[in-house]
Amino acid sequence: MIALVGIIVQDESSVEKVNAVLHDYGDCIVGRMGLPLRSKSMNVISIVLDTDSGRINALTGKLGSVGGVRAKALYGNV
């Protein structure tokens, strides 16, 4: 399954935790783009994943449990 995960990091101190979670799922990450929005004091990250829905849900759940972070997935059946 292919999914696009959108991540908004509003707490600068959470960046390391987000990167650690993403590192744990590196084997299923096809692409990643991060944009620092300094004027808004936030970072926006988009991730393309190729894995099963269980791992996608686990990833977004772990990211969402980090303070100052929101994550949502958009699924495409392939």
PyMOL Python script that loads the backbone (N, CA, C, O; Angstrom):
from pymol import cmd

cmd.read_pdbstr("""\
ATOM      1  N   MET A   1       0.849  -1.172   0.000  1.00  0.00           N
ATOM      2  CA  MET A   1       0.000   0.000   0.000  1.00  0.00           C
ATOM      3  C   MET A   1       0.896   1.235   0.000  1.00  0.00           C
ATOM      4  O   MET A   1       1.932   1.270   0.664  1.00  0.00           O
ATOM      5  N   ILE A   2       0.481   2.235  -0.748  1.00  0.00           N
ATOM      6  CA  ILE A   2       1.188   3.509  -0.807  1.00  0.00           C
ATOM      7  C   ILE A   2       0.424   4.516   0.044  1.00  0.00           C
ATOM      8  O   ILE A   2      -0.806   4.565   0.006  1.00  0.00           O
ATOM      9  N   ALA A   3       1.150   5.309   0.801  1.00  0.00           N
ATOM     10  CA  ALA A   3       0.514   6.346   1.613  1.00  0.00           C
ATOM     11  C   ALA A   3       1.372   7.598   1.611  1.00  0.00           C
ATOM     12  O   ALA A   3       2.598   7.535   1.514  1.00  0.00           O
ATOM     13  N   LEU A   4       0.707   8.725   1.719  1.00  0.00           N
ATOM     14  CA  LEU A   4       1.364  10.012   1.900  1.00  0.00           C
ATOM     15  C   LEU A   4       1.047  10.459   3.316  1.00  0.00           C
ATOM     16  O   LEU A   4      -0.120  10.567   3.692  1.00  0.00           O
ATOM     17  N   VAL A   5       2.082  10.719   4.100  1.00  0.00           N
ATOM     18  CA  VAL A   5       1.894  11.167   5.477  1.00  0.00           C
ATOM     19  C   VAL A   5       2.329  12.618   5.564  1.00  0.00           C
ATOM     20  O   VAL A   5       3.452  12.966   5.201  1.00  0.00           O
ATOM     21  N   GLY A   6       1.434  13.454   6.047  1.00  0.00           N
ATOM     22  CA  GLY A   6       1.731  14.863   6.287  1.00  0.00           C
ATOM     23  C   GLY A   6       2.008  15.065   7.764  1.00  0.00           C
ATOM     24  O   GLY A   6       1.243  14.609   8.615  1.00  0.00           O
ATOM     25  N   ILE A   7       3.097  15.746   8.066  1.00  0.00           N
ATOM     26  CA  ILE A   7       3.518  15.963   9.456  1.00  0.00           C
ATOM     27  C   ILE A   7       3.756  17.451   9.659  1.00  0.00           C
ATOM     28  O   ILE A   7       4.449  18.091   8.867  1.00  0.00           O
ATOM     29  N   ILE A   8       3.181  17.993  10.717  1.00  0.00           N
ATOM     30  CA  ILE A   8       3.438  19.382  11.103  1.00  0.00           C
ATOM     31  C   ILE A   8       4.072  19.363  12.482  1.00  0.00           C
ATOM     32  O   ILE A   8       3.510  18.824  13.435  1.00  0.00           O
ATOM     33  N   VAL A   9       5.250  19.961  12.572  1.00  0.00           N
ATOM     34  CA  VAL A   9       5.992  20.033  13.837  1.00  0.00           C
ATOM     35  C   VAL A   9       5.940  21.482  14.299  1.00  0.00           C
ATOM     36  O   VAL A   9       6.536  22.364  13.681  1.00  0.00           O
ATOM     37  N   GLN A  10       5.217  21.721  15.399  1.00  0.00           N
ATOM     38  CA  GLN A  10       5.064  23.082  15.911  1.00  0.00           C
ATOM     39  C   GLN A  10       5.952  23.351  17.116  1.00  0.00           C
ATOM     40  O   GLN A  10       6.052  24.488  17.577  1.00  0.00           O
ATOM     41  N   ASP A  11       6.594  22.314  17.621  1.00  0.00           N
ATOM     42  CA  ASP A  11       7.474  22.464  18.786  1.00  0.00           C
ATOM     43  C   ASP A  11       8.886  22.066  18.378  1.00  0.00           C
ATOM     44  O   ASP A  11       9.163  20.890  18.139  1.00  0.00           O
ATOM     45  N   GLU A  12       9.773  23.047  18.299  1.00  0.00           N
ATOM     46  CA  GLU A  12      11.150  22.822  17.849  1.00  0.00           C
ATOM     47  C   GLU A  12      11.850  21.717  18.638  1.00  0.00           C
ATOM     48  O   GLU A  12      12.685  21.001  18.086  1.00  0.00           O
ATOM     49  N   SER A  13      11.525  21.575  19.901  1.00  0.00           N
ATOM     50  CA  SER A  13      12.184  20.556  20.730  1.00  0.00           C
ATOM     51  C   SER A  13      11.748  19.136  20.360  1.00  0.00           C
ATOM     52  O   SER A  13      12.339  18.170  20.843  1.00  0.00           O
ATOM     53  N   SER A  14      10.736  18.993  19.520  1.00  0.00           N
ATOM     54  CA  SER A  14      10.246  17.677  19.115  1.00  0.00           C
ATOM     55  C   SER A  14      10.906  17.145  17.843  1.00  0.00           C
ATOM     56  O   SER A  14      10.667  16.000  17.459  1.00  0.00           O
ATOM     57  N   VAL A  15      11.725  17.951  17.192  1.00  0.00           N
ATOM     58  CA  VAL A  15      12.315  17.564  15.910  1.00  0.00           C
ATOM     59  C   VAL A  15      13.150  16.294  16.037  1.00  0.00           C
ATOM     60  O   VAL A  15      13.060  15.411  15.184  1.00  0.00           O
ATOM     61  N   GLU A  16      13.954  16.190  17.079  1.00  0.00           N
ATOM     62  CA  GLU A  16      14.787  14.992  17.254  1.00  0.00           C
ATOM     63  C   GLU A  16      13.938  13.743  17.431  1.00  0.00           C
ATOM     64  O   GLU A  16      14.266  12.689  16.885  1.00  0.00           O
ATOM     65  N   LYS A  17      12.849  13.847  18.187  1.00  0.00           N
ATOM     66  CA  LYS A  17      11.968  12.700  18.396  1.00  0.00           C
ATOM     67  C   LYS A  17      11.307  12.281  17.083  1.00  0.00           C
ATOM     68  O   LYS A  17      11.191  11.089  16.797  1.00  0.00           O
ATOM     69  N   VAL A  18      10.878  13.247  16.296  1.00  0.00           N
ATOM     70  CA  VAL A  18      10.266  12.949  14.999  1.00  0.00           C
ATOM     71  C   VAL A  18      11.269  12.231  14.100  1.00  0.00           C
ATOM     72  O   VAL A  18      10.936  11.223  13.476  1.00  0.00           O
ATOM     73  N   ASN A  19      12.486  12.745  14.034  1.00  0.00           N
ATOM     74  CA  ASN A  19      13.508  12.109  13.201  1.00  0.00           C
ATOM     75  C   ASN A  19      13.833  10.697  13.677  1.00  0.00           C
ATOM     76  O   ASN A  19      14.103   9.817  12.859  1.00  0.00           O
ATOM     77  N   ALA A  20      13.811  10.472  14.985  1.00  0.00           N
ATOM     78  CA  ALA A  20      14.066   9.127  15.515  1.00  0.00           C
ATOM     79  C   ALA A  20      12.968   8.158  15.095  1.00  0.00           C
ATOM     80  O   ALA A  20      13.258   7.021  14.722  1.00  0.00           O
ATOM     81  N   VAL A  21      11.710   8.592  15.152  1.00  0.00           N
ATOM     82  CA  VAL A  21      10.593   7.743  14.727  1.00  0.00           C
ATOM     83  C   VAL A  21      10.708   7.449  13.237  1.00  0.00           C
ATOM     84  O   VAL A  21      10.540   6.303  12.819  1.00  0.00           O
ATOM     85  N   LEU A  22      10.991   8.466  12.436  1.00  0.00           N
ATOM     86  CA  LEU A  22      11.117   8.264  10.996  1.00  0.00           C
ATOM     87  C   LEU A  22      12.281   7.325  10.669  1.00  0.00           C
ATOM     88  O   LEU A  22      12.189   6.526   9.736  1.00  0.00           O
ATOM     89  N   HIS A  23      13.351   7.414  11.414  1.00  0.00           N
ATOM     90  CA  HIS A  23      14.492   6.517  11.208  1.00  0.00           C
ATOM     91  C   HIS A  23      14.071   5.062  11.415  1.00  0.00           C
ATOM     92  O   HIS A  23      14.497   4.176  10.674  1.00  0.00           O
ATOM     93  N   ASP A  24      13.228   4.819  12.432  1.00  0.00           N
ATOM     94  CA  ASP A  24      12.755   3.465  12.718  1.00  0.00           C
ATOM     95  C   ASP A  24      11.940   2.874  11.567  1.00  0.00           C
ATOM     96  O   ASP A  24      11.856   1.653  11.434  1.00  0.00           O
ATOM     97  N   TYR A  25      11.345   3.720  10.743  1.00  0.00           N
ATOM     98  CA  TYR A  25      10.522   3.273   9.611  1.00  0.00           C
ATOM     99  C   TYR A  25      11.216   3.525   8.274  1.00  0.00           C
ATOM    100  O   TYR A  25      10.568   3.521   7.227  1.00  0.00           O
ATOM    101  N   GLY A  26      12.509   3.740   8.307  1.00  0.00           N
ATOM    102  CA  GLY A  26      13.267   4.073   7.103  1.00  0.00           C
ATOM    103  C   GLY A  26      13.176   3.048   5.993  1.00  0.00           C
ATOM    104  O   GLY A  26      13.303   3.394   4.818  1.00  0.00           O
ATOM    105  N   ASP A  27      12.956   1.784   6.349  1.00  0.00           N
ATOM    106  CA  ASP A  27      12.895   0.729   5.331  1.00  0.00           C
ATOM    107  C   ASP A  27      11.666   0.834   4.429  1.00  0.00           C
ATOM    108  O   ASP A  27      11.657   0.261   3.339  1.00  0.00           O
ATOM    109  N   CYS A  28      10.633   1.554   4.862  1.00  0.00           N
ATOM    110  CA  CYS A  28       9.429   1.666   4.033  1.00  0.00           C
ATOM    111  C   CYS A  28       9.200   3.091   3.518  1.00  0.00           C
ATOM    112  O   CYS A  28       8.188   3.359   2.869  1.00  0.00           O
ATOM    113  N   ILE A  29      10.133   4.004   3.803  1.00  0.00           N
ATOM    114  CA  ILE A  29      10.017   5.380   3.313  1.00  0.00           C
ATOM    115  C   ILE A  29      10.604   5.451   1.903  1.00  0.00           C
ATOM    116  O   ILE A  29      11.783   5.172   1.687  1.00  0.00           O
ATOM    117  N   VAL A  30       9.751   5.832   0.952  1.00  0.00           N
ATOM    118  CA  VAL A  30      10.167   5.957  -0.443  1.00  0.00           C
ATOM    119  C   VAL A  30      10.762   7.343  -0.692  1.00  0.00           C
ATOM    120  O   VAL A  30      11.730   7.482  -1.439  1.00  0.00           O
ATOM    121  N   GLY A  31      10.183   8.361  -0.068  1.00  0.00           N
ATOM    122  CA  GLY A  31      10.651   9.730  -0.237  1.00  0.00           C
ATOM    123  C   GLY A  31      10.244  10.597   0.924  1.00  0.00           C
ATOM    124  O   GLY A  31       9.269  10.322   1.622  1.00  0.00           O
ATOM    125  N   ARG A  32      11.019  11.665   1.122  1.00  0.00           N
ATOM    126  CA  ARG A  32      10.757  12.575   2.238  1.00  0.00           C
ATOM    127  C   ARG A  32      11.122  13.986   1.806  1.00  0.00           C
ATOM    128  O   ARG A  32      12.162  14.209   1.187  1.00  0.00           O
ATOM    129  N   MET A  33      10.248  14.941   2.140  1.00  0.00           N
ATOM    130  CA  MET A  33      10.540  16.341   1.890  1.00  0.00           C
ATOM    131  C   MET A  33      10.174  17.132   3.134  1.00  0.00           C
ATOM    132  O   MET A  33       9.065  17.004   3.654  1.00  0.00           O
ATOM    133  N   GLY A  34      11.089  17.938   3.604  1.00  0.00           N
ATOM    134  CA  GLY A  34      10.842  18.770   4.772  1.00  0.00           C
ATOM    135  C   GLY A  34      11.009  20.233   4.432  1.00  0.00           C
ATOM    136  O   GLY A  34      11.953  20.621   3.744  1.00  0.00           O
ATOM    137  N   LEU A  35      10.087  21.041   4.918  1.00  0.00           N
ATOM    138  CA  LEU A  35      10.127  22.480   4.670  1.00  0.00           C
ATOM    139  C   LEU A  35      10.085  23.230   5.994  1.00  0.00           C
ATOM    140  O   LEU A  35       9.096  23.139   6.721  1.00  0.00           O
ATOM    141  N   PRO A  36      11.140  23.967   6.316  1.00  0.00           N
ATOM    142  CA  PRO A  36      11.094  24.794   7.518  1.00  0.00           C
ATOM    143  C   PRO A  36      10.327  26.085   7.224  1.00  0.00           C
ATOM    144  O   PRO A  36      10.660  26.809   6.286  1.00  0.00           O
ATOM    145  N   LEU A  37       9.324  26.362   8.009  1.00  0.00           N
ATOM    146  CA  LEU A  37       8.555  27.606   7.868  1.00  0.00           C
ATOM    147  C   LEU A  37       8.920  28.492   9.054  1.00  0.00           C
ATOM    148  O   LEU A  37       8.171  28.600  10.024  1.00  0.00           O
ATOM    149  N   ARG A  38      10.078  29.117   8.954  1.00  0.00           N
ATOM    150  CA  ARG A  38      10.623  29.886  10.076  1.00  0.00           C
ATOM    151  C   ARG A  38       9.707  31.037  10.494  1.00  0.00           C
ATOM    152  O   ARG A  38       9.609  31.346  11.682  1.00  0.00           O
ATOM    153  N   SER A  39       9.045  31.665   9.543  1.00  0.00           N
ATOM    154  CA  SER A  39       8.160  32.787   9.875  1.00  0.00           C
ATOM    155  C   SER A  39       6.964  32.338  10.707  1.00  0.00           C
ATOM    156  O   SER A  39       6.360  33.145  11.414  1.00  0.00           O
ATOM    157  N   LYS A  40       6.618  31.048  10.627  1.00  0.00           N
ATOM    158  CA  LYS A  40       5.495  30.493  11.391  1.00  0.00           C
ATOM    159  C   LYS A  40       5.978  29.645  12.567  1.00  0.00           C
ATOM    160  O   LYS A  40       5.167  29.112  13.325  1.00  0.00           O
ATOM    161  N   SER A  41       7.303  29.520  12.721  1.00  0.00           N
ATOM    162  CA  SER A  41       7.907  28.700  13.783  1.00  0.00           C
ATOM    163  C   SER A  41       7.418  27.255  13.731  1.00  0.00           C
ATOM    164  O   SER A  41       7.036  26.676  14.748  1.00  0.00           O
ATOM    165  N   MET A  42       7.437  26.683  12.519  1.00  0.00           N
ATOM    166  CA  MET A  42       7.039  25.287  12.374  1.00  0.00           C
ATOM    167  C   MET A  42       7.778  24.652  11.209  1.00  0.00           C
ATOM    168  O   MET A  42       8.373  25.337  10.377  1.00  0.00           O
ATOM    169  N   ASN A  43       7.727  23.338  11.168  1.00  0.00           N
ATOM    170  CA  ASN A  43       8.285  22.558  10.075  1.00  0.00           C
ATOM    171  C   ASN A  43       7.176  21.683   9.503  1.00  0.00           C
ATOM    172  O   ASN A  43       6.350  21.149  10.243  1.00  0.00           O
ATOM    173  N   VAL A  44       7.164  21.541   8.174  1.00  0.00           N
ATOM    174  CA  VAL A  44       6.197  20.683   7.500  1.00  0.00           C
ATOM    175  C   VAL A  44       6.985  19.602   6.776  1.00  0.00           C
ATOM    176  O   VAL A  44       7.918  19.894   6.027  1.00  0.00           O
ATOM    177  N   ILE A  45       6.601  18.349   7.008  1.00  0.00           N
ATOM    178  CA  ILE A  45       7.294  17.217   6.410  1.00  0.00           C
ATOM    179  C   ILE A  45       6.268  16.363   5.684  1.00  0.00           C
ATOM    180  O   ILE A  45       5.186  16.102   6.209  1.00  0.00           O
ATOM    181  N   SER A  46       6.610  15.928   4.477  1.00  0.00           N
ATOM    182  CA  SER A  46       5.764  14.960   3.776  1.00  0.00           C
ATOM    183  C   SER A  46       6.587  13.709   3.525  1.00  0.00           C
ATOM    184  O   SER A  46       7.752  13.780   3.134  1.00  0.00           O
ATOM    185  N   ILE A  47       5.966  12.570   3.754  1.00  0.00           N
ATOM    186  CA  ILE A  47       6.619  11.271   3.623  1.00  0.00           C
ATOM    187  C   ILE A  47       5.770  10.394   2.700  1.00  0.00           C
ATOM    188  O   ILE A  47       4.549  10.336   2.845  1.00  0.00           O
ATOM    189  N   VAL A  48       6.411   9.721   1.764  1.00  0.00           N
ATOM    190  CA  VAL A  48       5.731   8.716   0.940  1.00  0.00           C
ATOM    191  C   VAL A  48       6.206   7.354   1.434  1.00  0.00           C
ATOM    192  O   VAL A  48       7.405   7.084   1.506  1.00  0.00           O
ATOM    193  N   LEU A  49       5.233   6.495   1.773  1.00  0.00           N
ATOM    194  CA  LEU A  49       5.525   5.174   2.317  1.00  0.00           C
ATOM    195  C   LEU A  49       5.020   4.082   1.382  1.00  0.00           C
ATOM    196  O   LEU A  49       4.032   4.265   0.672  1.00  0.00           O
ATOM    197  N   ASP A  50       5.704   2.954   1.392  1.00  0.00           N
ATOM    198  CA  ASP A  50       5.255   1.755   0.690  1.00  0.00           C
ATOM    199  C   ASP A  50       5.329   0.607   1.686  1.00  0.00           C
ATOM    200  O   ASP A  50       6.378  -0.012   1.861  1.00  0.00           O
ATOM    201  N   THR A  51       4.199   0.331   2.338  1.00  0.00           N
ATOM    202  CA  THR A  51       4.143  -0.705   3.374  1.00  0.00           C
ATOM    203  C   THR A  51       2.685  -1.043   3.653  1.00  0.00           C
ATOM    204  O   THR A  51       1.793  -0.536   2.973  1.00  0.00           O
ATOM    205  N   ASP A  52       2.433  -1.879   4.631  1.00  0.00           N
ATOM    206  CA  ASP A  52       1.052  -2.249   4.958  1.00  0.00           C
ATOM    207  C   ASP A  52       0.406  -1.200   5.867  1.00  0.00           C
ATOM    208  O   ASP A  52       1.092  -0.392   6.492  1.00  0.00           O
ATOM    209  N   SER A  53      -0.908  -1.232   5.926  1.00  0.00           N
ATOM    210  CA  SER A  53      -1.654  -0.221   6.683  1.00  0.00           C
ATOM    211  C   SER A  53      -1.342  -0.257   8.175  1.00  0.00           C
ATOM    212  O   SER A  53      -1.413   0.775   8.842  1.00  0.00           O
ATOM    213  N   GLY A  54      -1.002  -1.417   8.702  1.00  0.00           N
ATOM    214  CA  GLY A  54      -0.657  -1.510  10.116  1.00  0.00           C
ATOM    215  C   GLY A  54       0.569  -0.688  10.466  1.00  0.00           C
ATOM    216  O   GLY A  54       0.597   0.001  11.485  1.00  0.00           O
ATOM    217  N   ARG A  55       1.579  -0.766   9.618  1.00  0.00           N
ATOM    218  CA  ARG A  55       2.805   0.013   9.869  1.00  0.00           C
ATOM    219  C   ARG A  55       2.562   1.500   9.659  1.00  0.00           C
ATOM    220  O   ARG A  55       3.127   2.326  10.375  1.00  0.00           O
ATOM    221  N   ILE A  56       1.726   1.850   8.685  1.00  0.00           N
ATOM    222  CA  ILE A  56       1.409   3.260   8.443  1.00  0.00           C
ATOM    223  C   ILE A  56       0.687   3.832   9.661  1.00  0.00           C
ATOM    224  O   ILE A  56       1.011   4.922  10.134  1.00  0.00           O
ATOM    225  N   ASN A  57      -0.289   3.087  10.159  1.00  0.00           N
ATOM    226  CA  ASN A  57      -1.022   3.537  11.341  1.00  0.00           C
ATOM    227  C   ASN A  57      -0.119   3.629  12.565  1.00  0.00           C
ATOM    228  O   ASN A  57      -0.252   4.551  13.370  1.00  0.00           O
ATOM    229  N   ALA A  58       0.794   2.682  12.708  1.00  0.00           N
ATOM    230  CA  ALA A  58       1.732   2.713  13.835  1.00  0.00           C
ATOM    231  C   ALA A  58       2.628   3.946  13.748  1.00  0.00           C
ATOM    232  O   ALA A  58       2.876   4.614  14.751  1.00  0.00           O
ATOM    233  N   LEU A  59       3.106   4.237  12.557  1.00  0.00           N
ATOM    234  CA  LEU A  59       3.967   5.410  12.376  1.00  0.00           C
ATOM    235  C   LEU A  59       3.231   6.695  12.719  1.00  0.00           C
ATOM    236  O   LEU A  59       3.736   7.514  13.487  1.00  0.00           O
ATOM    237  N   THR A  60       2.038   6.879  12.152  1.00  0.00           N
ATOM    238  CA  THR A  60       1.297   8.111  12.424  1.00  0.00           C
ATOM    239  C   THR A  60       0.896   8.201  13.893  1.00  0.00           C
ATOM    240  O   THR A  60       0.849   9.295  14.456  1.00  0.00           O
ATOM    241  N   GLY A  61       0.610   7.072  14.512  1.00  0.00           N
ATOM    242  CA  GLY A  61       0.288   7.067  15.936  1.00  0.00           C
ATOM    243  C   GLY A  61       1.467   7.494  16.787  1.00  0.00           C
ATOM    244  O   GLY A  61       1.312   8.291  17.713  1.00  0.00           O
ATOM    245  N   LYS A  62       2.652   6.967  16.480  1.00  0.00           N
ATOM    246  CA  LYS A  62       3.856   7.341  17.231  1.00  0.00           C
ATOM    247  C   LYS A  62       4.186   8.813  17.036  1.00  0.00           C
ATOM    248  O   LYS A  62       4.558   9.505  17.984  1.00  0.00           O
ATOM    249  N   LEU A  63       4.049   9.289  15.802  1.00  0.00           N
ATOM    250  CA  LEU A  63       4.315  10.704  15.550  1.00  0.00           C
ATOM    251  C   LEU A  63       3.315  11.589  16.283  1.00  0.00           C
ATOM    252  O   LEU A  63       3.689  12.615  16.852  1.00  0.00           O
ATOM    253  N   GLY A  64       2.049  11.196  16.271  1.00  0.00           N
ATOM    254  CA  GLY A  64       1.008  11.973  16.933  1.00  0.00           C
ATOM    255  C   GLY A  64       1.140  12.017  18.440  1.00  0.00           C
ATOM    256  O   GLY A  64       0.598  12.911  19.089  1.00  0.00           O
ATOM    257  N   SER A  65       1.862  11.051  19.003  1.00  0.00           N
ATOM    258  CA  SER A  65       2.043  11.038  20.454  1.00  0.00           C
ATOM    259  C   SER A  65       3.183  11.947  20.916  1.00  0.00           C
ATOM    260  O   SER A  65       3.357  12.173  22.114  1.00  0.00           O
ATOM    261  N   VAL A  66       3.953  12.463  19.965  1.00  0.00           N
ATOM    262  CA  VAL A  66       5.033  13.399  20.288  1.00  0.00           C
ATOM    263  C   VAL A  66       4.414  14.784  20.474  1.00  0.00           C
ATOM    264  O   VAL A  66       3.634  15.235  19.636  1.00  0.00           O
ATOM    265  N   GLY A  67       4.753  15.443  21.546  1.00  0.00           N
ATOM    266  CA  GLY A  67       4.193  16.765  21.830  1.00  0.00           C
ATOM    267  C   GLY A  67       4.500  17.773  20.742  1.00  0.00           C
ATOM    268  O   GLY A  67       5.631  17.835  20.260  1.00  0.00           O
ATOM    269  N   GLY A  68       3.514  18.563  20.346  1.00  0.00           N
ATOM    270  CA  GLY A  68       3.700  19.592  19.338  1.00  0.00           C
ATOM    271  C   GLY A  68       3.756  19.072  17.916  1.00  0.00           C
ATOM    272  O   GLY A  68       4.202  19.781  17.014  1.00  0.00           O
ATOM    273  N   VAL A  69       3.302  17.816  17.698  1.00  0.00           N
ATOM    274  CA  VAL A  69       3.366  17.197  16.376  1.00  0.00           C
ATOM    275  C   VAL A  69       1.984  16.682  15.979  1.00  0.00           C
ATOM    276  O   VAL A  69       1.281  16.074  16.787  1.00  0.00           O
ATOM    277  N   ARG A  70       1.604  16.933  14.724  1.00  0.00           N
ATOM    278  CA  ARG A  70       0.382  16.362  14.161  1.00  0.00           C
ATOM    279  C   ARG A  70       0.761  15.587  12.917  1.00  0.00           C
ATOM    280  O   ARG A  70       1.617  16.024  12.148  1.00  0.00           O
ATOM    281  N   ALA A  71       0.133  14.438  12.712  1.00  0.00           N
ATOM    282  CA  ALA A  71       0.433  13.601  11.547  1.00  0.00           C
ATOM    283  C   ALA A  71      -0.855  12.966  11.040  1.00  0.00           C
ATOM    284  O   ALA A  71      -1.669  12.475  11.822  1.00  0.00           O
ATOM    285  N   LYS A  72      -1.029  12.981   9.735  1.00  0.00           N
ATOM    286  CA  LYS A  72      -2.196  12.378   9.075  1.00  0.00           C
ATOM    287  C   LYS A  72      -1.730  11.625   7.841  1.00  0.00           C
ATOM    288  O   LYS A  72      -0.763  12.013   7.186  1.00  0.00           O
ATOM    289  N   ALA A  73      -2.430  10.546   7.536  1.00  0.00           N
ATOM    290  CA  ALA A  73      -2.077   9.733   6.368  1.00  0.00           C
ATOM    291  C   ALA A  73      -3.196   9.777   5.332  1.00  0.00           C
ATOM    292  O   ALA A  73      -4.378   9.825   5.671  1.00  0.00           O
ATOM    293  N   LEU A  74      -2.794   9.759   4.069  1.00  0.00           N
ATOM    294  CA  LEU A  74      -3.696   9.660   2.929  1.00  0.00           C
ATOM    295  C   LEU A  74      -3.276   8.395   2.192  1.00  0.00           C
ATOM    296  O   LEU A  74      -2.126   8.255   1.777  1.00  0.00           O
ATOM    297  N   TYR A  75      -4.230   7.474   2.035  1.00  0.00           N
ATOM    298  CA  TYR A  75      -3.930   6.151   1.480  1.00  0.00           C
ATOM    299  C   TYR A  75      -4.312   6.042   0.019  1.00  0.00           C
ATOM    300  O   TYR A  75      -5.300   6.624  -0.429  1.00  0.00           O
ATOM    301  N   GLY A  76      -3.507   5.281  -0.721  1.00  0.00           N
ATOM    302  CA  GLY A  76      -3.819   4.931  -2.091  1.00  0.00           C
ATOM    303  C   GLY A  76      -3.631   3.444  -2.254  1.00  0.00           C
ATOM    304  O   GLY A  76      -2.554   2.933  -1.949  1.00  0.00           O
ATOM    305  N   ASN A  77      -4.629   2.733  -2.720  1.00  0.00           N
ATOM    306  CA  ASN A  77      -4.496   1.286  -2.930  1.00  0.00           C
ATOM    307  C   ASN A  77      -3.785   1.028  -4.243  1.00  0.00           C
ATOM    308  O   ASN A  77      -4.260   1.402  -5.316  1.00  0.00           O
ATOM    309  N   VAL A  78      -2.653   0.389  -4.136  1.00  0.00           N
ATOM    310  CA  VAL A  78      -1.866   0.035  -5.321  1.00  0.00           C
ATOM    311  C   VAL A  78      -1.521  -1.411  -5.237  1.00  0.00           C
ATOM    312  O   VAL A  78      -0.858  -1.940  -6.128  1.00  0.00           O
TER     313      VAL A  78
END
""", "prot")
cmd.dss("prot")
cmd.show_as("cartoon", "prot")
cmd.util.cbc("prot")
cmd.orient("prot")
